[in-house]
Each structure stands twice: as C-alpha cells, then as structure tokens.
Amino acid sequence: MSEIENIVTIDGTEYKESDLNKKQVYFMNQCKDLLNKKGRLEFELDQIQASLNVFQQALIKETKEQADEILNSEKSEGEKE
C-alpha cells in the first residue's frame, strides 16, 4: 500500500511536504496552528457576541420596566390629588 504524499500550496504553488526544509515545515506548522487558533477565537467571539446581546436586551428590558413603574406610580399619585 502506498502512502499519500501531503501537498501544500504556498503562494499559489504546490509542493510536496517531503521536499520542504526544516524551516519551511516549522513555518507551515506555525501557520496551521495560527489558523486553528483564529478559528477557535472566532467561534468564541460568536458565543461572546450572542451572550452580550442577551445581557444588553435584559438591561434594556429592566430599565424600561423600572421607568414604567416610576411613571405609573407618579400617575397614581397625581390621580389622588
């Protein structure tokens, strides 16, 4: 059974991974790792943005409810006079 040769594309040109020198492999592995980290951070940022939206909406709702309570209490006090 033959092994499948890993092919990498660098600046539009394809290379066999086995033809790369140690520095090139090191830089390629750094790029792969950074792309993975970028993906994880984007995933986490999506979660953070969704959570932030929930808390912002809760703050808006709570503030509106408090303002409504104040307006209603002032309205009832005005009716008593």
Buried (B, 14 or more C-beta within 10 A) or exposed (E): EEEEEEEBEEEEEEBEEEEBEEEBEEEBEEEEEEEEEEEEEEEEEEEEEEEEEEEEEEEEEEEEEEEEEEEEEEEEEEEEE
